[in-house]
Amino acid sequence: MTNEIHVSTTSSETIQPLSKKRLKRRSFLKGLGMTGAALSAGSLLATAGEASERSSITTVGDVAILRFLAAAEILETDLWQQYNELGGIQDNEVPGGSGSPAYAAAIAFLDSDMAQYIHDNTEDEMTHEVFINAYLVSKGAEPVNLDMFRTLPSSQATGAQQIGRLTNLMQLTVDTTWWTRYRSRTGNPDLGDTFPQAIPTLAVGQHTAIPRTDKDLNSTNFLQAIGNTAGFHFATIEQGGSSLYPKLAQRVTSSEVLRIVLSIGGTEIMHFQTWSDKAGNAKVLRDVVDPVTGVHVTFPNLNASPFGGENYQTNLIMPEPTAFLNRKLPACSIIRPTQTRGAAMGALNALIADGLFIGQSKEFFTFMRTLAIEADLAVRE
């Protein structure tokens, strides 16, 4: 049930004589007399000191939240490194593969600066992972290490490292409801609303977002479909982070941990806005067939029916104002969803549904679900 606060102002309150207002204020202050006398400067300082001490304590719940976020950042680093090896910039900041010029060109159709953006997103996730784990260690908590689960195969295309991976970018089922959700002026998933897929064919079957072998580079249309898939998957991943951080921030106790969560969460929102803009530039493609799996994909003109119009034009990168908290309040431009209940498990389930973990071990899923459950049990103290 939604708690509503109703504030009413009558005309009698508006024109109330000044003398009566003063009388009310004197009565109010009189009622505070004993309390005011008790709150000496020393006691105020003591109260402030105790509050400061409490805010600096990292609780078990804070640790659980940070451990889940560390794992999420490790997984993001793993998938972004795969994108960077083939389509981004390889340098000392983000070392790895040697690049695939044909794949990079397909992605560059969405924006000429895509290689730089992929590189920078990859570096950001790397720093998030390293920082959160280092902070956990500084507080005497156990960092997260997923190295034992690096068992998934790499792309065999020229340019990719041949190392064990945590994530699978070659069998994706991409949820593109973020496109319609952030353009809706009435709907909010926190209020039970659902949204249509922008690219319905990406939401069924298994699609590759990177070339699996050099054979995937032979068909111009199929290669561009891979590039388009990557473009939408970039935003799908980052919109998840945009919601995850504010969701978990509501459960944090320590002000320092809250600062970490809000600060890193802000960069995830920057990532999402970047990729939502680039996805709108995807090349229109009709019924492209994967030569290996036979899966079909179509990238429609998103400026046309059934979408189209002012709210769905492809150059929109700001969230449209929508319902927030309850429908009786005015529309507001917000990140959505931000309902905190089941935040970690919801994020994990979304990644599982995405196909990122196809081929992973039972132990991996057990480990990740344990982290998610512990994070969702955290409460602000």
N, C-alpha and C positions, 0 to 999 in steps of 0.2 A: 504494500500500500504506500502511496506517495504522501509524504507529509507536506501540507500546504500551509503557508503562513499568510494570513489575510491582514492587510493593513488598511484601515479606513480612516479618513479624515473628514470630519464634519465641519459645516460652516461655523458652528459655535466655537470650535477649537481654533479656527482661523482668525476669528475676530475677538478672541478672549482678551479681556482688559489686561494691561501690563501689570497692574497691582496684584491680580489673582495669580498670574504667572510667577511673580516674585514670591508670593505666599507659598505656592507649591514648592518652589526651589528651596525656601528656608525650611520647610517641613522635611524635605528630602535630605538636606544637609544635617538637620537635627537627628534624623534617624541614623545617619552615618557617624554620629559623634563618637561613640565608643570604639567603633571599628577604626576610625581615623586616628584616634589616640593610640591605638594598639600598633598601628603600622608605622613604627619609628623608622628612621633612616637605616638603622642597623638591621632591623628585621626585613626591610625591603631588599637590602643587599644580600642577606642570607637567602631569601627566597629566590632571588635572581641567580645566586650562585648554585643553589640546588637544581634549579631548572637547567642551568648551563651544564652541570655535571650529568644530569639525566640525558640531555640531548647528545652528549658525547659518547654515551654507552652504546656499543653495538650489540644488539640483542640477538638471540638465537634466530628469531624471525628475520632480522636484517641479513644475517649470514646466509640463511636459506634463500632469500631473494637474490642476493648477490651471486650465490653459486649457480642458481638457475640462469641468471643473466650472463654469467661467465660462459656457461655451456652454450647458450644461444649465440653468443658472439664468436665462440670457437667454430660453431657450425656455419655461421655467416662467413667467417674468414675463409673456411674451406671452400664454400661454393663460389665466393667472389674470386678467390685465387684461380679457380678453374676458368672463370670468365676472363680474368686478366691475362692468363697465359696465352689464350688464343685471340682475344679481341682487345686487350688493353695495352698499356705501356709497361714493358719489363725494364726495371732499373734497380738501383741499390735499395730504394725504398720498398719496392715490391718485387723481389727477385722471383724467378720461376721459369716459365717457358720461354719460347722464342717467337711466338706469334704465328697467326695464320692470316696472311694478307687478304685472302678471299673472304674469310669469315668477318674480319675487321671491316671490310668494305660493305658487307651486307648490314652490319650493325650501324655503320656510319651513315647509311641511308636515313636513319632516324635523326641523326645529328652529327655534324662533322667533328664535334669534340667528344664523341662517345668514348674513344680510347682513353682520353684524359679523365673523364668522369668515372669510368670503370676502375681505373688505377686509383683514383682518390677515394672512392667508396671502399675499395679493398684495403687500402692503408688505414682508413678510419676504423674498420672492423678489427684489424690487427691490433691497433692501439687500444681499443675498448677491451678486447680480450686480455691483453697483457696488463693493462691498468687494473682491471677488476680483480684479477688473480693476485697481483702484487698487493693490492689493498687488503685482500683477505689474509694474506700471509702476514702483513703488518699488524693485523689484529689477532694473530695467533690462530686463525681459522685455516681450514684445509682448502687449498686451491682446487680447481677442477682440471682434470687431465683426461682427454678422450683419445689419447694416442693408441690405446689398445683396440679401438674400434675403427682404425684406419685400414679397412679391408676392402673397400669398394674399388672397382677398376677405374682407371683413367681413360679419357678419350684416347683413341689410337691415332687421331689426326696429327699431322706434323705440327709441332709447336707446343704440344702438351707434355708436361712432365709425366714420366711413368712411375708414379708413386701411389701408395694406398690412399684412398679418399674416405671422408666421412659421409659425403653427400653424393647423390646421383642426379645429374642434370640431363640425363639421356632418356628418362621415362617419366616425364612430368605431366601432371594433370593440373592445369593452371586455373586458379580461381580469379576471374576478372570482374567480380562484383564490386570491387573497390571503385571502378570507373563510374558506375551508376550510383553507388552509395554516396560518393563525395559530390555528385552533381544534383542530388535530390534536395529539394527545398522543404520536404515534409517528412521524409523517412529517417529513422535512426535505429540501428540494430539494437541499441540499449532499450528501446521501447517496443521491441518485438517485430520490427519491420524487416522484410527481406527484399532483395534487389536482383534484377535480371543480370545475366552475364553479358559483358560487352562483346566478348568473343566466344560464343557458345561452343564452337567446335574445340576450343582449347580446354574446355571443362570436362570433356569426355575423351577417353582413349589416353594413350601415352605418347607424348611428344618430346623430341629432343631439342634442347636450347643451345647445344654446341654440336659441331660436327663430330660424329662418332668415329669416323675414319675419313681419309681423304676422298673416298668415293662420294661422300655427302656434298662435296664441293663441285661435282660435275654438272648438276642441274641448277641453272640460275634461279628458277622459281622456287625450288625446294630449299636452296641455300638461303634465299631471302625469307622464306617461311621460318627457317631456323632463327634468323636474325630478328624477325618480328616476334617470335615466341620468346626469345631472350628479353626483348624490350619490355614486353608485358610482365614477364616473370620478375624482372628487376623491381618493378613497382609493387608486385604482389608480395615479394619478400619484405620490402622496406615499409609498406603500409602496416605490416604486422608489427614491426618494431615501433612504429609511430604510436600504436595503441598499447603495446605491451608495457612500455616504460611508465606512462601515466597511470595505467591500471595498477601496477605494482607499487608505484610511489605512494599510493593511498594506504598501503599497509606498512610502510617504513616507520620506524620509531626514531632512530638517530637523525639529527638534523644534518650531520655530515654525510650519512648514507643517502639521505633525501637529496642532498646537493649533487651527489654522484649520479643518482638515477635521473634527476631532472636535467642535468647537464648533458649526459650522454643521450638521453631521450630526445633532446632538442636536435641533435645532429641526425638522428634517425628520421625525424620529420623533414629536415632539409633534404635528405636522400630521397624520401618519398616524393616530395614536390618536384625534384629534378626528374625522376623517372616517370612520373605521371605526365609530365610535359613531353618527354621524348616518345612515350608510347603513342601519343596522339599523332605522331608523324609516320607511323608504320605504313608500309606500302600496301595498297589494296591488292589482295590476291584472292582468286576464286578457285576453290576445290583443288588445292594442291595435295598430292598423294605422296606419302612417305614411301620411297621405293623399297624399304626394308620391311616395314610393319604393315603397310597398306592403310594406315590411318589417314583420314582426310582432314584438312584444315582450311578454313576460309577466314580471311581478314577483311571484313566489310568496310565500306565507307562510313565512318562513325559520325559524319556530319549529315547523314541521310537517315530516312526512316529505317527502323522504328525509333531511333533516337533523334538526332538532329535538333535544330532549334537553339535558342540562346543558352539554355541550361546544359546542353550536351555538345556544344561546339568544341572541337578538339584542342583549341588553344587555351582552354581554361585550366589554370593550375592552382587556383585558390579554392578552398572548400566553400561550397554554397551554404548560406545560412540555412539551418534546419531546426527541427524540434530538439530541445535539450531539457533533460530532467523530467519535465512533464509538458504536455501539449498546451497547457493554459498559459505558459510563459512565452514571451516573444521568441521568434526564431533567432538563432545565434550561429555564427561561423565557428565550427569546433572540429577537433579531432574526434573521430567516432569509429568504433565504440571505445568507451572508457570505463564501463561497468567493471568493478574490480573482482567480483565473485568468479572463481575458476579461471583467473587470468592466465596463469602459467600453463595449466593443462589445456586450456583452449588454444593457446599459441602452439603448443606441442602438437596437438591434434591437427591443427591447420597445416603444419609442416609435414606431418605424416600423410595427410590427404593429398598434399601437393606431389607426393611421389619421391620426395627428396631422399627417403631412407629405404627405397626398394633395394633389397639385397642385404640389409643390415641384419645383425645377429639378434637373437632373443635377448641376450645379455644387454645389448645396447638399449633396446626399448625399455627393459626393466630399469636400467640406470637412469635414463632420461625421465621416465614416469615417476621415479622416486624423487628426483630433484623437483619436478613440477608439483607433486603432492606436498612436499615440505614447504615450497614457496607459497602455495595457496593456503597453507595452514598458518602462515605468519599473520599477526595482527598488530596494529599500532598500539603500543603500550604507553 
